[in-house]
Structures are given as C-alpha cells and as structure tokens.
Amino acid sequence: MRNIINLNADWLFKKDTTDVKANDCEAINLPHSWNAEDGMDGGNDYFRGSCLYKKVLKKADLPAADLYYLEFRGTNSSADLFVNGECKAHHDGGYSTWRVNITDALTENTEIALIVDNSINETVYPQMADFTFYGGVYRDVNLICVNDAHFDLDYYGGPGFMITPTVDGKNAKVEVEAFVKNLKENQTLVYTIYDADEKELLKTETTDTKVVFDIENVHLWHGRKDPYLYCCEVEIVENGEVIDNVCNRFGCRTFKIDPDNGFILNGEEYPLRGVSRHQDRWGFGNALLPEHHKEDMDLICEVGATTIRLAHYQHDQYFYDLCDERGMVIWAEIPYISKHMPTGRENTISQMKELVIQNYNHPSIVVWGLSNEISIGGSDEDLLENHRILNDLVHDMDKTRLTTIAAVSMCKMDDPYLLIPDVVSYNHYFGWYGGDTTMNGPWFDKFHAMHPTIPIGCSEYGCEALNWHTSDPKQGDYTEEYQAYYHEELIKQLFTRKYIWATHVWNMFDFGADARAEGGENGQNHKGLVTIDRKYKKDAFYAYKAWLSDEPFVHLCGKRYIDRVEDVTKVTVYSNQPEVELFVNGESIGKKTAADHFFYFDVKNEGESTIVAKAGELSDEGKIRKVAERNMDYVLVEKGAVLNWFDIDAPEGRFSLNDKISDIMESTRGKLWFMGVGLQIKKKMDEGKKDPDKKKSGGFDVDLKADGGLMQMMGGFTVLRLTSMMGMMNVNFTKEELLKMNKKLNRIKKPKK
C-alpha cells in the first residue's frame, strides 16, 4: 500500500552556495523562502542566487517498499537534487510538482541535498515581471513509498490518472484512464465512484487501464451555487490486497464561452466576476501554510467573487482543491510573461505540460492561460510560433477546456497573436496608467464590434491604494478614496456588459514586487482590495461585495479618514440592501436608494461627529472631525524619495514635475521638453545595460519613445511619479537632475483650456 511521508521538518539551510557539503548551516523547517523579508522591502535588491537545503533520511525509519520517490511541490525556480553527493535530477520551473526515484541511492543514512537557484537566466520563466520571484523550497516535500506495481509517478508530476466527465442531458459518462507501471498478471485495477457523502455509487474490477462509468441523474457541479463533487478511486489489487491506490475528486459540468452572452455554466448564464490572486504574504514570501490559503479563499468568497485568475503560475494543489470545494471558476496559467525569450521555448512547453497534467482533474479550471502581456514589445514570428505550439499542445492534452491569453493595452486589436487562443482577455489600466476611467467600457465595445466572434474579457484592472486620504481624489494619488472611485466606475462599466466573458480585479491582495518604489511603501504592488498581511479590507473591497455578495451588509467608507477640512464632506456607503439611512450624532440626515449599490451623502462637518450607516438591522459606524489644516499623515510622502511633490516649485499657470505627462504633451514646448527627457531616460537605460550589477538585478527592456505605447499609457502619471517608477527599470534621477527638469518646466506656460 502506498505510504506518503511528509519531510518538511528538520532541514539545514545555507544561503549563497552551490556546495552540497557546506557546513555552518541554519536549522529550518519547510516551507521556506530565503526572500521572505527582502523580497518585499523595496530596493530591487532581493537575493537571487543559489542556496543549499539538506537533510538525512534514515532507512530504518522508512516503511518497507519496492520504490521510494522524493516529491517536491515547489522549488523556485531551478533545482538540482543530490543524493549522497551524486546529482540525480535537475528541474526547471518554480511552481510545479516534480519527483525523483531515489530507490537505488538509498543507504542506511541517506543525505538529501537540493541546490535551489532563482538567479537570472535566459531559459526559465519568469524572468521579467511585476512581482518578486521568491527563491526557496516553499511547498511540501514528501517521500512516496510504493510497490513495484504502482500508478505512474514519473509523468510530469501528475496524479497517475485522468478523470473526464461528459454530461449528456440528465446523465454523465465518466471516463477514467489510469497510468500504471509494472502491472503483474495476477493484479487487477478496481475503479470506484463515490458521491459527496462518500457513498459508493459505481464499481468495476478489470485489467483495463481505461473504463467508462455511466452516472444517472447526475448532480452537476454548478459553481458557487452548488459545488458538488464526486470522488474517484483506483486501486491495484492482488489477491484481495490493495497494492497501490490513487484518489481524486471531480465534478460534472458543461460550460461554454459565448462572444455575446459571456460564460455559460450548465446551460445557464453565469457571469464570471472576480479577482486575480498572487500566492505571497507579509513575512512569509510565497512559503504559505494551509491556513493562509484557506484565509485567502474565505476572503475571496466574502467579496462575492465567482472566478479567480491564478496568476501568473501554477498554484498550490491545496488551493485548487479549495477552488473545487467552494465553486470558483478558475483561469490557470504558466509564467510565460512580459518578455518573450527565444531560448525559453522548451521551458514554456514543460511548464504547460506540468500545469495541465497535474491539474486536469480539477472541475474548477475552465481555461488554460498561454501567456501574460507577452506582446508588450510587439509580437514577432518566434513569439507567434511559441503560442501556436502551446495552444496545440493544450488541445492535444485536454479536449475539454479552452485556451486564453492576457494581452496588454498596447497590443493592437488586429495583432495576429489574438487569433491563436480560443478566447481573449486584456489587461487595462485606463484611469490609473494613463487615460481615464471612462475609456474602459468603450474600448471593449470597440473590440467586440471589430471581433464579434471572439469572446473578450478583462484579465486585469485596478489601481493602487495605501493609507492616504483626500476629499478630492485624483488619478495617481494612491488614496483609498481614488481606488474606491476607480472601482465604482469600472464595476458599472464592466459588469453591465454581459458579453465580457470574465473580469478579474488586479489584485485581490497587495503583493511583493521588490522593484517597486511608489506609493510611500516600497517593495509592494498595492492594487489589492486587501492588504498583504490580510488585516485590512480597503473600501473598494466592499464595492465589490455590494454587487456580488448575497450576504446582507452595510459598509461606511472612509473610516480611516477622520480629519477633514471642508465644511460639508461627502460620505459614501456601500451596501447590497435597497435602502440606507445615515445618522450624524444620532440624528437622521435622510434615506437613500441606489440601484448601483453606492450611496452618497453630504454631511456638515462641524466639530467631531459620529456617523452611523443603517440598512434595516445592519449598521456600520465611523467618525469625522473638522480641522483647520489638512492632516499631513494622510498625504503621500514617498519613502526614500529624492523629492516629494510638496518640495517642488509649481508657479501658477506654469508646468512642474507635479503635472501629468498628458497635460504637458498638449503644449508644443511641452512635447519638446518631453522628447529631451526621453533621450535622458534612454541614455540611462543604455548605461544600465552595460552595468553588470544592474543587469544582475533584472531590468525592463521596453520602448520608452515619446510616441511609444507604454509612454502613451503612462500619460496619467505626473512627471515626478514617472521618474520615481523608472527606478524599477534601473533608471534613477538625482535631486539635482529633477530640480533642473522642474526649472525647465516652470518656463512653459500651461495652455488655456
């Protein structure tokens, strides 16, 4: 009988070494990442290199078995396995399961050593992206002990069998294909189907490796409404004794993605409105524990999401299991992202095989993602061929699901790579990275009109928010109030267009991006609806809950924004109830209804006031206080910034570093000024490419011409914000350079509107 022994305890770790015999090691337990702290503290300087993990297996402690396999659930990003000093295996790809047969190398005391490497190379994805590539053995390590006759453990880390349900009317056919090694003549395979209550429904014994079951009056898996799961177990049996067994849950459902009506589940329109998720959190990096995954799922369920985009790589099997259980509809993808590497094709293929084979049995998954923003620099023939290979590969391996991509705004609507997958989604940030919020809906209408047969979705949209506050929110100010406004607008535009097959907020949680230096807290992307420590739900979280959740609630926005200077202040309430009443110091100032779930009140701001929002028996409370001058604790001060906005001379009627690039570009002199800045940036980037230290830290290689797509997208940035963000591309400006820039801008008059 199969035995699985968890090996997470009692490892030795040494940083920055490739010596498997190294001493002076630190005692640790798994899961572990060496970037748990430096991967999200800013500076783009987190350690990327090789580290050693080792432990000793005592044969006397192991159960008797014919074969012993080491199983690694996640080692980022490349790893070499040594057994008693001899290299036994190499694996490229930091997010999938891989296994190694170590039977012949076992001794009485067997030293297992792993050299794990997350340094830059040109063959393993990801290499360029807006998140931290945490190094480490950050998921479980197991020893699998099996009989000579066993379910295949060598095939791309898969579970050893595939379950393919096909629904036909009220019934379903369930094909089960087992992958068996060394089956003997006197051994049989026993296949059993159980219902959700673990009651045996169907059973057969055979030597065939493929069987088909008929389930009458099948209970469908219907997303969050009814995530019903069956279970299939396959056993190798000899003389009545079970030699090996595998077991997976599965769900029976039909789906299609319609270019006009969106996502259809079991014949019913089922709008996919949800979030994207990264797998890291404060103090842990990506070395998460089961309770962390569960908390993430609980929060995603609370917001009312029906879908999750699991970005930008394969996630933990435990989280896919939670998706099955909770009824989430899933987009699963590989980290083929941002920068196409002609030398990385084989890695995209191997990572895609691992993703599909390891996750085939999960009913929650409906689309396989081929790539993310890979056309940011344009699509050449090698990139297109890579996508065609992946698309064909997925369809060969899985006849039941569709393929998709996440394109970026700069990707033209007639780009040939949009025609490769079955469905398409776009990452748009109009209203944050340039443009304004009103541009989102019309863009999708234009695409839908141009490509009426291609289902279109929104795979990313969002804006950053920290604990900054204002009564006059503006694009790029990083306030919680602007994020709330942004998402109100996007909800109204995206959710009312049912042809959009899926929408995924970027992101459910703030996440580590060590190269980021913006918003006043470096090292993170702060577009999350929830903070990276999962302790605070931003106001925008409740905007989605108001639209998506059936759980009755009322939420008073702005509870962290107490001190206000205006005589009359706007108070916003989110609720999924039909009517909200607002009380100020115990007195009602009126009731309001809101079809869009967003309730706005004007409140006199005098002294200190207690604000209570009520919807039936539900209530939420906060305070506001009248102050004479703005509380500077609410104002963004960039951490480690060369200059902050309030240090800049900004004469009336003249441009400054505090003005948006798009506004400056409306002036002829402004365009000329910007062209000069573009040359400065290009010069600094060219210098950075020659600098081995900067090259080692990982840089962006993108088109920064004044008329380039990325620069047009960044038109909503102020010059100061852009120069701050350029630090992520290893382009840094001194205080003197910035003041010189500002002096030139001060000479340019603003056009009269």
LOTIKE-29999 format. One line per 8 residues: number of its first residue (from 1); their letters; for each residue x, y, z of C-alpha. Coordinates in steps of 0.001 Angstrom, whole numbers, plus 500000, padded with zeros to 6 digits. Each point is the difference from the previous one (the first is absolute). Example, Ala and Ser with C-alpha at 12.3 -4.5 7.8 and 13.67 -1.06 7.14 Angstrom:
! LOTIKE-29999
1 = as = 512300:495500:507800  501370:503440:499340 .
END
This chain:
! LOTIKE-29999
1 = mrniinln = 500000:500000:500000  501259:503485:499159  501518:501974:502865  500553:503750:499778  502354:501418:502610  500247:503744:500414  503605:501182:500240  499485:503674:500893 .
9 = adwlfkkd = 501743:499797:503366  503672:500219:500899  501840:501392:497022  503292:501868:499885  500283:503146:497897  502931:502045:498749  499653:503117:497895  502092:500866:496961 .
17 = ttdvkand = 501788:496733:499359  500138:497177:497475  502019:497743:502297  497886:497036:501073  502587:499193:502695  499819:503482:501531  499879:500240:503771  499017:502874:502270 .
25 = ceainlph = 496375:499541:499011  496862:501371:501586  497340:497599:501334  496606:500608:498351  496696:498359:499233  498185:500151:496682  498291:501766:498339  502768:502583:499773 .
33 = swnaedgm = 501029:502945:497835  503238:501908:500358  498226:503094:498662  497226:500121:502603  501250:503425:501155  502236:501495:497316  497531:499028:497268  497514:502697:500997 .
41 = dggndyfr = 501993:502761:501710  500914:501964:496870  503254:500835:498321  499864:497308:497292  502840:498329:501891  498516:496759:501294  502440:497109:499919  499939:498056:496758 .
49 = gsclykkv = 502433:497118:499916  500613:496435:501170  499268:498605:503449  500396:496608:501627  497334:497898:501732  500948:496640:501465  498858:497329:502427  500716:496364:500859 .
57 = lkkadlpa = 497545:497150:499441  500459:496982:502251  498993:496833:498202  499004:498363:503279  497261:502635:500384  498495:499307:496578  497189:497526:499275  500836:496979:497875 .
65 = adlyylef = 499415:500658:496314  501345:499063:496589  500456:503582:498845  500603:503361:501669  499278:503314:498287  500821:503461:501244  497227:502444:499163  500577:503752:499909 .
73 = rgtnssad = 496851:502131:499781  501799:503289:499282  503682:500986:499688  500585:503409:498459  501212:500176:497418  502561:497362:498992  501266:497167:502151  502600:497245:500004 .
81 = lfvngeck = 499458:496970:502207  503003:498230:501498  499775:496670:501834  503094:499119:501993  501915:502568:497998  498954:498736:496565  497803:502162:497770  496817:498077:499246 .
89 = ahhdggys = 497718:502530:498323  499561:503557:498770  496707:501871:499773  499170:503354:498410  496800:501753:501025  499254:501317:503454  496278:499367:500371  499301:496347:499215 .
97 = twrvnitd = 500422:496569:501551  502926:497792:498996  501128:496593:501203  503164:497936:499976  500445:496250:500517  502781:499656:502617  499579:496280:500740  503395:498880:498724 .
105 = altentei = 501811:502781:501860  498520:499312:503443  502449:498976:502720  499655:499639:503756  500489:503762:500350  499190:501781:496782  500900:503662:499599  497544:501901:497846 .
113 = alivdnsi = 501256:503346:498705  498317:502548:497771  501685:502922:498316  497172:502419:499209  500689:502965:497752  497825:503037:499214  502685:502004:498214  499495:501584:496590 .
121 = netvypqm = 500325:497798:496930  498689:499989:496461  498282:496609:499942  497600:499796:502970  496855:502103:500432  499269:502423:501567  502920:502405:499591  498259:503363:499728 .
129 = adftfygg = 496766:500801:501785  498480:502298:502599  500308:497569:502898  502759:498492:502098  501430:496641:498941  500396:498602:503514  502701:497334:500246  499642:496954:502180 .
137 = vyrdvnli = 498442:496616:500672  496729:501688:500751  497503:497145:499799  499861:496489:501435  502640:497342:499478  498814:496383:500261  501426:496523:499726  497646:497693:498080 .
145 = cvndahfd = 500536:496316:500722  498383:497617:497500  499893:496454:498716  501753:499016:496783  496521:500065:498453  498804:503549:500495  498252:502957:498439  502447:502010:497944 .
153 = ldyyggpg = 502034:502450:502063  502390:500986:497219  497605:501680:497577  500335:503773:500521  499046:499843:503670  496452:498909:499222  497601:498090:502296  500190:496777:497967 .
161 = fmitptvd = 496579:500098:498388  497661:502277:498059  496278:500445:500604  497947:501343:497083  496277:500523:500664  497640:500674:497076  496471:501177:500775  497192:498822:497743 .
169 = gknakvev = 496598:501259:501079  499278:498776:503512  502785:497434:499930  503776:500006:499739  502668:497710:498628  503192:500009:502040  503099:498702:498265  502815:499022:502340 .
177 = eafvknlk = 503433:499282:498551  502660:498592:502317  503727:500168:499363  501538:496907:501554  503580:498769:500235  500954:496304:500190  496521:498495:500369  500340:496213:500541 .
185 = enqtlvyt = 497816:497264:498517  498344:499233:503323  499217:503644:500741  496829:501895:499093  498762:503550:500084  496973:500865:502123  498227:503230:499036  497451:501513:502410 .
193 = iydadeke = 497819:503116:499785  498734:501535:503250  497450:502758:500516  500597:503099:502121  498991:498064:503145  502667:497365:499243  497305:497492:499094  501087:497483:497367 .
201 = llktettd = 498090:500529:496757  501788:497974:497336  502788:497442:499984  501809:497752:497541  503006:497697:500061  502049:499469:496856  503463:499916:498506  499081:502819:497619 .
209 = tkvvfdie = 501693:503349:500596  497013:501894:498645  496378:499622:501115  496796:501975:499525  497321:500403:502670  496415:501133:499431  498603:502219:502762  496223:500336:499754 .
217 = nvhlwhgr = 498285:503169:501216  503372:501557:500441  500426:502722:502617  501729:502842:498200  502846:502140:501298  498447:503450:499684  502539:502511:501178  499408:501794:503274 .
225 = kdpylycc = 496304:499163:499887  500606:496270:500349  503621:498760:499851  499101:496319:500109  502951:497612:499866  500171:496294:499308  503097:497954:500795  501802:497403:497916 .
233 = eveiveng = 502406:497459:501484  502100:497528:498050  501792:497118:501731  502513:497379:498917  498869:496784:501659  501782:496669:500382  498248:497068:501694  497600:502382:501716 .
241 = evidnvcn = 502795:502243:501304  500318:503623:498879  503493:500547:498602  499641:503668:499023  497204:502509:499719  499264:503508:498731  496958:502142:500713  498735:503324:498633 .
249 = rfgcrtfk = 496765:501930:500238  498340:501137:496791  496973:501929:498859  497595:499579:497128  499140:503195:498134  499687:501525:496582  501157:503439:499050  500493:502187:497010 .
257 = idpdngfi = 501211:503540:499455  497726:501940:497699  501191:503200:498271  496647:501698:500686  498747:498415:503215  503208:499367:501935  500566:496900:502089  497361:497261:499909 .
265 = lngeeypl = 500075:497341:502744  497749:496954:499628  497895:501877:497456  499477:503075:502217  501593:503415:499723  502492:500167:502859  501881:503318:500044  503662:499601:500910 .
273 = rgvsrhqd = 500797:502974:502192  502964:499607:502261  503606:500607:500856  503582:499000:499289  502159:498532:502728  503717:499878:500759  501204:497398:502498  502152:502087:502366 .
281 = rwgfgnal = 499471:501874:503251  501852:502169:502485  502758:498228:501917  499622:496717:498115  500760:500814:496379  498412:497179:498028  500623:497349:502701  496339:499856:500988 .
289 = lpehhked = 498340:497641:502445  496581:498369:499484  498360:502508:502351  501268:502837:497785  498457:498455:496903  496730:499462:501821  499916:503593:501262  500559:501221:496450 .
297 = mdlicevg = 497134:497889:498730  497716:501172:502822  500679:503628:499086  499449:499368:496293  496710:498301:500802  498985:502863:502276  500471:502551:497233  497589:497940:497900 .
305 = attirlah = 502348:498998:497180  498981:497205:497649  503376:499676:498296  503714:500214:500774  502868:500511:497620  502872:498121:501638  502820:502214:498858  502607:499646:498644 .
313 = yqhdqyfy = 501020:496393:500592  498841:496678:501352  498636:500304:503548  499993:497545:502883  497877:496861:499545  498277:500781:503283  498745:503273:498559  498665:498304:496852 .
321 = dlcdergm = 498195:497578:502328  498459:502963:501811  498893:501433:496654  498235:496706:499207  498340:499937:503429  498858:503619:499972  498840:500038:496387  502472:502503:498589 .
329 = viwaeipy = 500420:500063:496221  503727:500091:499321  502431:501361:497436  503283:498075:500453  503162:501111:498238  503760:499640:499640  502498:502844:500628  500629:500716:496315 .
337 = iskhmptg = 499944:503703:500719  501127:503485:498935  503124:499100:498032  500101:497353:497293  503288:498083:500113  500836:498026:496840  502164:497805:502242  497091:499270:502349 .
345 = rentisqm = 497649:498101:497703  500711:496545:501434  499303:501314:503477  496585:501338:498963  499201:496555:498625  501141:498088:503091  498240:502398:502381  496793:499739:497969 .
353 = kelviqny = 500144:496202:500022  500456:500026:503768  497164:502487:500502  497479:498029:497936  500998:496492:501079  500150:500856:503698  496703:501900:499988  497901:498200:497392 .
361 = nhpsivvw = 497560:498535:502532  498992:503324:501576  496463:500947:498865  500578:503619:501028  502450:500596:497132  498384:501043:496713  502805:501775:498120  503752:499524:499681 .
369 = glsneisi = 501908:503263:499670  502746:499967:497378  501695:503283:500916  499700:503392:501666  500918:503340:498378  502541:498162:497889  499438:502347:497057  500994:503119:501951 .
377 = ggsdedll = 502881:500442:497548  498012:498849:496960  499493:496473:498664  502615:498509:497673  499841:496656:498211  501873:498108:502720  497511:501220:502606  497072:499058:497772 .
385 = enhrilnd = 501418:496545:499361  500538:499463:503726  496325:500824:500602  498793:497700:497205  502062:497148:501444  498577:500572:503491  496449:500350:498702  500219:496746:498019 .
393 = lvhdmdkt = 501696:498249:502917  497206:500934:502404  497294:498893:497599  501780:496679:499471  500263:499393:503740  496548:501297:500940  497008:499825:497664  497638:501406:502617 .
401 = rlttiaav = 501339:503488:500721  500840:503203:498152  503145:502091:499661  500399:503700:500692  502566:502787:500218  500281:503235:501956  500955:502717:497521  501082:503483:501067 .
409 = smckmddp = 498450:503330:498956  502782:500787:497550  499253:496802:498069  498088:501080:496887  496573:498525:499405  501190:498484:496719  503131:498358:501419  500204:496473:498523 .
417 = yllipdvv = 500717:498376:503334  496467:500865:501159  498712:497434:497496  501941:497074:501486  498121:499170:503250  496315:499138:500291  499138:503090:502047  501779:503261:500779 .
425 = synhyfgw = 500325:502340:502949  501702:503366:500379  501840:501680:502847  498829:503623:500080  500835:502761:502453  498214:502976:498477  499497:502368:502892  503223:498975:501690 .
433 = yggdttmn = 502804:499597:497450  498764:502720:497698  496672:500764:498413  497011:500182:502302  497404:497639:501386  497415:500828:497317  502176:498364:497333  499585:496425:501258 .
441 = gpwfdkfh = 496474:499105:498889  500267:501643:496555  503276:498178:499344  498274:496644:500525  497062:501091:497829  502451:500810:497213  501765:496641:500297  496661:498171:500090 .
449 = amhptipi = 498879:501797:496847  503305:499283:498230  500091:496321:501070  496376:498906:500542  500938:496306:500085  502871:500285:502523  498957:499900:503670  501703:502914:501781 .
457 = gcseygce = 500697:500379:503713  501849:502334:502354  502833:498060:501620  501462:502889:502011  498834:503419:501148  500654:501905:503182  501786:502849:501734  502188:500407:503062 .
465 = alnwhtsd = 498835:501073:503428  501774:500345:503313  499027:501773:503195  499862:503436:498293  496806:502024:499944  498373:502984:498331  496605:501539:499303  501144:500824:496472 .
473 = pkqgdyte = 501336:496710:498611  502139:500179:496874  501467:497403:497697  503415:498960:501271  499610:501268:503568  500075:496506:501609  497091:500881:502289  497418:497525:501154 .
481 = eyqayyhe = 497366:502442:498749  501285:500006:496411  500204:496207:499966  496388:499825:501179  498887:502496:497321  501965:498133:497311  498378:496672:500845  496526:501517:500220 .
489 = elikqlft = 500427:501207:496426  501507:496738:498737  497294:497899:501644  497283:502011:498284  501718:499743:496621  501170:496390:500028  497248:498221:501898  497243:501427:497797 .
497 = rkyiwath = 501546:498622:496805  499013:496358:500097  502025:499146:496900  503177:500436:502095  500624:496354:500813  502022:500620:503188  501357:502877:502068  502884:499637:502429 .
505 = vwnmfdfg = 500958:502836:502340  503735:500529:500302  500422:499024:502780  498164:498397:502898  502991:500570:502285  502961:502368:500036  503077:497978:499060  503771:500132:499989 .
513 = adaraegg = 501685:501793:497101  503392:500934:501357  500855:502260:497059  497052:502303:500689  500725:503382:501534  496702:501848:500108  497091:500767:502247  502173:500629:503053 .
521 = engqnhkg = 500558:496329:500850  502635:498486:497752  500187:496380:498944  496302:499318:499450  497305:500311:497398  497122:501603:501927  497147:499369:497578  498517:497433:502374 .
529 = lvtidrky = 496499:500254:501399  501605:498638:503187  503410:500792:501508  502881:497534:499662  499642:498923:503647  496254:499375:499411  499146:502211:502991  498202:502867:498243 .
537 = kkdafyay = 497305:499938:497340  500159:503227:498018  496771:501822:499190  500082:498685:496412  499651:496469:501406  496500:500922:501155  499081:501549:496652  500354:496518:498504 .
545 = kawlsdep = 498276:498365:502927  497029:502306:499401  499680:498788:496402  500976:496355:500343  499156:498681:503465  496629:498803:501266  501130:500429:503607  498095:503055:501343 .
553 = fvhlcgkr = 502332:502778:501114  500511:503746:500174  503426:501659:499909  500891:503593:500857  502946:501110:497862  502841:502221:501179  500307:498737:503564  503761:500657:499874 .
561 = yidrvedv = 499352:503541:498720  498932:501913:503123  501526:503504:499834  498367:502041:497216  500301:503704:499174  496834:500607:497949  496780:501360:501513  497886:497434:498187 .
569 = tkvtvysn = 501526:496602:499287  498944:497107:497820  499271:496729:501793  499695:496800:497958  498252:496817:501069  500104:496634:498217  497242:497467:500531  498131:497233:498214 .
577 = qpevelfv = 496812:501106:501764  497412:502138:498160  500044:502960:502401  502537:501650:502298  499375:502592:502705  502817:502194:501343  500164:501338:503536  502289:502799:501186 .
585 = ngesigkk = 500356:500222:503765  496818:497988:500378  497857:502081:497617  498870:498703:496635  501028:502116:497025  497946:497921:497589  499459:496736:498192  501233:499131:496535 .
593 = taadhffy = 499545:497246:497462  502635:499117:497415  499613:497558:497122  503802:499862:499726  500438:499203:503743  502022:503167:500560  498313:502491:502362  501311:503578:500268 .
601 = fdvknege = 499168:502507:502740  501073:503601:500615  500782:500491:503677  500648:503234:501862  503462:499800:501518  499852:501700:503404  502120:499069:502995  500166:496232:500444 .
609 = stivakag = 497175:497906:498594  499041:496373:500329  498662:498656:496707  497786:496915:499946  498734:498336:496810  496961:497773:500424  498278:497567:497659  497199:498264:501850 .
617 = elsdegki = 501569:498320:503018  503505:500393:498565  502272:502884:500936  503560:501278:499686  501625:502876:501850  502844:502493:499606  501097:503501:500996  500942:503243:498275 .
625 = rkvaernm = 501569:503087:501526  500206:503610:498760  503570:501286:499798  501420:503290:498760  502906:498553:498041  500468:496771:498114  501356:497141:502097  503337:499216:498347 .
633 = dyvlvekg = 499833:496435:501315  497485:499461:497206  502332:501383:497313  502305:497774:497987  503642:500454:500881  502170:497732:497880  502304:497809:502067  503573:500672:498978 .
641 = avlnwfdi = 498875:502395:497280  502490:502477:498607  497179:502552:499859  496408:500088:501220  497240:501946:498275  499807:502686:502683  503737:500768:499575  499509:501079:496385 .
649 = dapegrfs = 499579:503564:498730  496709:500157:498093  499263:503621:498906  496398:500798:499073  499393:499446:496277  503329:498215:499462  500852:496319:499750  501944:498088:502649 .
657 = lndkisdi = 500984:496452:500828  496607:499711:501713  498136:500237:496683  498807:497058:497937  502012:499047:496966  496857:500051:497845  499350:503637:500974  503590:501001:499284 .
665 = mestrgkl = 499827:498305:496596  497100:502288:498998  502527:502829:499760  502477:500172:497101  502779:501069:502369  498891:497255:502364  500394:497388:497261  503502:501239:499262 .
673 = wfmgvglq = 500847:499917:503691  498697:496448:500273  502009:498845:497003  503086:501217:501830  499026:498042:503086  499449:496933:497838  503567:500281:498740  501247:500259:503596 .
681 = ikkkmdeg = 498081:496882:500930  501310:498090:496990  503562:501018:500831  499596:498801:503591  498473:496704:498831  502872:499431:497566  502458:500656:502815  498089:497575:502194 .
689 = kkdpdkkk = 500302:497226:497420  503792:500372:500137  500029:499874:503797  500345:496342:501107  498533:500737:503442  496880:501564:498517  499708:497230:497464  500189:497479:502803 .
697 = sggfdvdl = 497144:501623:501876  497676:499470:497072  498913:502878:497798  497216:500975:497664  500754:500377:496328  497043:501906:498604  499234:502667:497447  500181:503387:501729 .
705 = kadgglmq = 499766:502250:496938  497722:502987:500452  497554:498487:497515  500360:496420:501285  497010:498061:501295  501294:499731:503544  500645:503725:500255  496540:500771:498645 .
713 = mmggftvl = 498575:497675:502614  501922:501889:502683  498551:503334:499012  498031:500079:503248  503203:500071:502045  501467:503177:501332  503602:500466:498917  501141:499481:503589 .
721 = rltsmmgm = 498099:496731:500269  501400:498759:496700  503579:500779:500969  499435:498220:503302  498632:496919:498243  502931:499976:497592  502024:498704:502925  498386:496612:499270 .
729 = mnvnftke = 501805:500133:496656  503310:500925:501634  499620:503595:498796  500639:502407:502864  500013:503799:500084  501873:502099:502558  498387:502855:501894  502052:502461:497940 .
737 = ellkmnkk = 498803:498439:496724  496383:500161:501112  500257:503613:501137  501580:500888:496667  497115:498281:498202  497498:501885:502140  501698:503343:499285  499601:499403:496264 .
745 = lnrikkpk = 496360:499038:500461  499341:503164:502020  500877:501997:496869  497190:498375:497998  496549:501571:500239  496997:497763:500372  497617:500255:497017  496751:501796:500714 .
753 = k = 497127:497528:500136 .
END
